[in-house]
Amino acid sequence: MRVLIIGCGVLGSIFGNLFSKKKDNYVVHYMRNEQKAERYNNGFRVSLFNNRKSADSKNLDEMYYPTITNKLEDESFDIVLISVNSHQILSVLSDLEGRFNTALHIMFNNFWGEKEQLEEYLGDKKYLCAFPNAGGGFFYEESDLILKGAIGDSITLGAITETNKKFLEIGAQLFSSVGCKVIVEENMLHWLWAHYALICSLNSAVLAAGDGEKFISDRSNLRRAVLLVKDSIKVCEKRGINVKNYSDLKLFMYPISIITLGMRLQFLTNKVSKIITLQYQAGAEAMAMYKTMIETAEQVGVSVPEFEKILDQEC
């Protein structure tokens, strides 16, 4: 299978490495920024806690030498996996317009926009959306680049339109081939919004705390995260999401003290969540998601006081 991955960030690199190890797969990463791409010239070490039950149970600690291009050549690909920061999506989709029309495109990132935005660029293509239980961050150990993180057992996959549901089997086979349990979501757009709301809230709490370790170790930071999620739930509901359909958000409808304790226990017992949070680097993506949530809250007429407190703190 020929796979083009747009981006070489954490998720793109984790799955690029996994796909490239499968016999007969050909994997290329496209990066627009040549300067950023240079740091991958000598490859990098991938060090992951591995919780995929249907794959080799060993943790990953190996070198990955990605093939990277900064030009979108008229090559033929079976899959185009779009794995970029949420604030870069529309720009990247514009770059892909008119290209790779026979490939199955898979959006592999956080998305908070409208269906019409995707349809504008992808409406004439085969496309799905997916998001894995995986994450981490890039670090330097002396002069060596290393990707540290974790990969969980599952990946959520879905189609935004009825027309594209017929391609779900192809998407499921792609991710199953690297040991992921595929969960097909019926209303993928609302799932993406609910997931974005949760991740935006948690990332904003990490941003305010300074880093993942400070976030996890301080009960007041966990409490702040709970309040941020409660704010984002109000925005979700205003956008028409039935929060009760999404267990990750539904949990945050309980009293604050109970949820805070639950989060503390989660980080003590769930190694994947803990590692992803500890290695997460709250940079441009976290800030962009945070600002987007505030803008959306203003548009739909919802008060989000906890998000506004962080704005005051950052100022």
C-alpha positions as CSV (number, residue, x, y, z in Angstrom):
1,M,0.0,0.0,0.0
2,R,1.3,3.5,-0.9
3,V,0.7,6.0,1.9
4,L,1.3,9.7,1.8
5,I,1.3,11.3,5.3
6,I,0.8,15.0,5.4
7,G,3.0,16.1,8.3
8,C,5.7,14.4,10.4
9,G,4.5,15.4,13.9
10,V,3.8,13.0,16.8
11,L,0.9,11.1,15.4
12,G,2.1,11.1,11.8
13,S,5.5,9.8,12.9
14,I,4.1,7.1,15.2
15,F,1.9,5.7,12.4
16,G,4.4,6.4,9.7
17,N,6.8,4.2,11.5
18,L,4.2,1.4,12.1
19,F,3.0,1.5,8.4
20,S,6.5,1.5,7.1
21,K,7.3,-1.8,8.9
22,K,4.5,-3.6,7.0
23,K,5.8,-5.6,4.0
24,D,5.0,-3.9,0.6
25,N,4.0,-0.6,2.2
26,Y,5.6,2.6,0.8
27,V,5.3,5.6,3.1
28,V,6.2,9.2,2.4
29,H,5.8,12.3,4.6
30,Y,5.1,15.7,3.1
31,M,6.3,18.7,5.0
32,R,6.0,22.2,3.7
33,N,8.6,23.7,6.0
34,E,12.0,22.6,4.8
35,Q,13.8,24.0,7.8
36,K,11.6,21.9,10.2
37,A,12.1,18.8,8.0
38,E,15.9,19.1,8.4
39,R,15.8,17.8,11.9
40,Y,14.7,14.4,10.6
41,N,17.6,14.1,8.2
42,N,19.4,11.5,10.4
43,G,16.2,9.8,11.5
44,F,15.0,9.7,15.1
45,R,14.4,7.2,17.9
46,V,10.8,6.2,18.6
47,S,10.3,5.2,22.3
48,L,6.7,4.3,23.0
49,F,4.8,2.5,25.7
50,N,2.8,0.0,23.7
51,N,-0.7,-1.0,24.9
52,R,-2.0,-2.5,21.6
53,K,-3.4,-5.9,22.8
54,S,-3.7,-7.2,19.2
55,A,-0.1,-6.4,18.3
56,D,3.3,-7.3,19.6
57,S,3.0,-6.5,23.3
58,K,6.6,-5.2,23.5
59,N,7.2,-1.5,24.0
60,L,8.7,0.2,21.0
61,D,12.3,1.5,21.1
62,E,13.7,1.8,17.6
63,M,15.0,4.2,14.9
64,Y,12.7,5.6,12.3
65,Y,14.1,7.0,9.1
66,P,11.2,8.8,7.4
67,T,11.2,9.5,3.7
68,I,10.3,13.2,3.5
69,T,9.4,15.5,0.6
70,N,8.5,19.2,0.4
71,K,6.9,18.8,-3.0
72,L,3.5,17.3,-3.8
73,E,4.5,15.3,-6.8
74,D,1.9,13.7,-9.1
75,E,2.6,10.3,-7.6
76,S,-0.1,7.7,-7.1
77,F,-1.1,6.9,-3.5
78,D,-3.7,4.6,-2.0
79,I,-4.0,6.6,1.2
80,V,-3.4,10.2,2.1
81,L,-3.3,10.6,5.8
82,I,-3.6,14.2,6.9
83,S,-1.9,14.6,10.3
84,V,-1.3,18.3,11.1
85,N,-2.3,20.7,13.8
86,S,-5.9,21.7,13.8
87,H,-5.2,25.3,12.9
88,Q,-3.4,24.1,9.7
89,I,-6.1,21.9,8.3
90,L,-7.8,24.2,5.9
91,S,-4.5,25.5,4.5
92,V,-3.3,21.9,3.9
93,L,-6.6,20.9,2.3
94,S,-6.2,23.8,0.0
95,D,-2.7,22.5,-1.0
96,L,-4.2,19.1,-1.8
97,E,-7.0,20.5,-3.9
98,G,-7.1,18.8,-7.3
99,R,-4.5,16.2,-6.3
100,F,-4.6,12.5,-5.4
101,N,-8.2,12.3,-6.4
102,T,-8.3,8.5,-6.4
103,A,-6.7,8.1,-3.0
104,L,-8.7,7.6,0.3
105,H,-8.0,10.7,2.4
106,I,-8.1,10.2,6.1
107,M,-8.3,13.3,8.4
108,F,-6.1,12.3,11.4
109,N,-6.3,15.3,13.6
110,N,-8.5,17.4,16.0
111,F,-11.3,19.1,14.1
112,W,-13.7,21.7,15.4
113,G,-15.0,23.1,12.1
114,E,-18.2,22.5,10.1
115,K,-19.0,19.7,7.7
116,E,-19.2,22.2,4.9
117,Q,-15.5,23.2,5.4
118,L,-14.4,19.6,4.8
119,E,-16.9,19.2,1.9
120,E,-15.5,22.3,0.2
121,Y,-12.1,20.7,-0.2
122,L,-12.8,17.0,0.0
123,G,-16.4,16.7,-1.3
124,D,-15.2,15.2,-4.6
125,K,-12.8,12.8,-2.9
126,K,-13.1,9.6,-0.8
127,Y,-12.5,10.6,2.8
128,L,-12.9,9.5,6.4
129,C,-11.9,10.9,9.8
130,A,-10.0,9.0,12.5
131,F,-8.3,9.7,15.8
132,P,-6.0,7.3,17.8
133,N,-5.4,6.8,21.5
134,A,-1.8,7.9,21.1
135,G,0.5,10.8,21.7
136,G,3.7,12.2,23.1
137,G,6.4,14.7,22.2
138,F,9.7,15.2,20.5
139,F,12.8,15.8,22.7
140,Y,16.6,16.1,22.3
141,E,18.9,13.9,24.3
142,E,22.2,15.6,23.7
143,S,22.1,15.9,19.9
144,D,19.8,12.9,19.3
145,L,16.1,13.5,18.5
146,I,13.7,11.1,20.2
147,L,9.9,10.7,20.1
148,K,8.6,9.7,23.5
149,G,5.0,8.7,24.1
150,A,2.5,6.0,24.2
151,I,0.0,4.2,21.9
152,G,-3.2,2.7,23.2
153,D,-5.3,-0.2,21.9
154,S,-8.0,1.7,20.0
155,I,-8.6,4.1,17.2
156,T,-12.0,5.8,16.4
157,L,-13.0,5.9,12.8
158,G,-16.0,7.4,11.0
159,A,-17.4,9.0,7.9
160,I,-18.8,12.5,7.8
161,T,-21.1,11.8,4.9
162,E,-23.3,8.8,4.0
163,T,-21.5,8.5,0.7
164,N,-18.1,7.8,2.3
165,K,-19.4,5.1,4.7
166,K,-18.6,2.5,2.0
167,F,-14.9,3.2,2.6
168,L,-14.9,2.4,6.3
169,E,-13.8,-1.1,5.7
170,I,-10.7,0.1,3.9
171,G,-9.9,2.5,6.7
172,A,-10.5,-0.2,9.3
173,Q,-8.2,-2.7,7.5
174,L,-5.4,0.0,7.4
175,F,-5.4,0.5,11.1
176,S,-6.1,-3.1,12.0
177,S,-3.0,-4.0,10.0
178,V,-0.8,-2.2,12.6
179,G,-2.6,-3.7,15.6
180,C,-5.2,-1.1,16.5
181,K,-8.7,-2.0,17.5
182,V,-11.0,0.1,15.3
183,I,-14.1,1.6,16.8
184,V,-16.5,2.9,14.1
185,E,-18.4,6.0,15.2
186,E,-21.8,6.7,13.7
187,N,-21.8,10.5,14.1
188,M,-18.2,11.2,13.5
189,L,-18.5,15.0,13.3
190,H,-20.1,15.3,16.7
191,W,-17.5,12.8,18.1
192,L,-14.7,15.0,16.7
193,W,-16.3,18.1,18.3
194,A,-16.7,16.3,21.7
195,H,-13.1,15.0,21.5
196,Y,-11.8,18.4,20.6
197,A,-13.7,20.0,23.5
198,L,-12.1,17.5,25.9
199,I,-8.6,17.7,24.5
200,C,-8.8,21.5,24.3
201,S,-9.7,21.7,27.9
202,L,-7.0,19.4,29.1
203,N,-4.4,21.0,26.9
204,S,-5.4,24.4,28.2
205,A,-5.0,23.2,31.8
206,V,-1.5,21.9,30.9
207,L,-0.7,25.2,29.2
208,A,-1.7,27.1,32.3
209,A,0.2,24.7,34.7
210,G,3.4,25.0,32.7
211,D,3.9,21.3,31.7
212,G,2.3,17.9,32.0
213,E,4.2,16.9,35.2
214,K,3.0,20.0,37.1
215,F,-0.5,19.5,35.8
216,I,-0.7,15.9,37.0
217,S,0.9,16.4,40.3
218,D,-1.2,19.4,41.5
219,R,-4.8,18.8,42.6
220,S,-5.7,22.4,41.9
221,N,-4.6,22.0,38.2
222,L,-6.8,18.9,37.9
223,R,-9.7,20.8,39.4
224,R,-9.1,23.6,36.8
225,A,-9.2,21.0,34.0
226,V,-12.5,19.8,35.3
227,L,-13.9,23.3,35.3
228,L,-12.5,23.9,31.8
229,V,-14.3,20.8,30.5
230,K,-17.5,21.9,32.1
231,D,-17.1,25.2,30.2
232,S,-16.5,23.4,26.9
233,I,-19.5,21.2,27.5
234,K,-21.8,24.2,27.5
235,V,-20.3,25.2,24.1
236,C,-20.8,21.7,22.8
237,E,-24.4,21.7,23.9
238,K,-25.0,25.0,22.2
239,R,-23.6,23.5,19.0
240,G,-26.2,20.7,19.2
241,I,-24.2,17.9,20.7
242,N,-26.0,15.5,23.0
243,V,-23.2,15.2,25.6
244,K,-24.8,12.1,27.2
245,N,-23.9,10.2,24.0
246,Y,-20.2,10.6,24.7
247,S,-18.9,8.9,27.8
248,D,-15.7,10.9,28.1
249,L,-17.7,14.2,28.4
250,K,-20.7,12.7,30.3
251,L,-18.3,11.9,33.2
252,F,-17.7,15.6,33.7
253,M,-21.4,16.2,34.5
254,Y,-20.8,14.8,38.0
255,P,-19.8,17.0,41.0
256,I,-16.3,18.7,40.7
257,S,-14.8,17.0,43.7
258,I,-15.7,13.5,42.4
259,I,-14.4,14.1,38.9
260,T,-11.1,15.6,40.2
261,L,-10.5,12.5,42.3
262,G,-11.4,10.4,39.3
263,M,-8.8,12.2,37.1
264,R,-6.2,11.7,39.8
265,L,-6.9,8.0,39.9
266,Q,-6.9,7.9,36.1
267,F,-3.4,9.2,35.9
268,L,-2.3,6.7,38.6
269,T,-3.8,3.7,36.9
270,N,-3.9,4.4,33.1
271,K,-0.3,4.4,31.9
272,V,-1.1,5.5,28.4
273,S,-3.0,8.6,29.6
274,K,-0.2,9.4,32.0
275,I,2.6,9.1,29.5
276,I,0.8,11.1,26.8
277,T,0.1,13.9,29.3
278,L,3.7,13.9,30.7
279,Q,5.3,14.1,27.3
280,Y,2.8,16.5,25.8
281,Q,4.3,19.9,24.8
282,A,1.7,22.7,25.1
283,G,2.8,24.9,22.3
284,A,1.2,26.6,19.3
285,E,-1.5,23.9,18.9
286,A,-2.7,24.2,22.5
287,M,-2.9,28.0,22.3
288,A,-4.7,27.8,18.9
289,M,-7.3,25.4,20.2
290,Y,-7.7,27.5,23.4
291,K,-8.3,30.7,21.4
292,T,-10.7,28.8,19.1
293,M,-12.8,27.6,22.0
294,I,-13.1,31.2,23.3
295,E,-14.1,32.5,19.9
296,T,-16.7,29.8,19.4
297,A,-18.1,30.5,22.9
298,E,-18.5,34.2,22.0
299,Q,-20.2,33.2,18.7
300,V,-22.8,31.0,20.3
301,G,-23.3,33.2,23.3
302,V,-21.9,31.0,26.1
303,S,-19.9,32.2,29.1
304,V,-16.6,30.3,29.6
305,P,-15.2,31.9,32.8
306,E,-12.4,29.3,33.3
307,F,-11.1,29.8,29.8
308,E,-11.2,33.6,30.3
309,K,-9.2,33.2,33.5
310,I,-6.3,31.6,31.6
311,L,-6.5,34.5,29.1
312,D,-6.1,36.9,31.9
313,Q,-3.2,34.8,33.2
314,E,-1.5,34.7,29.8
315,C,-1.8,38.4,29.4
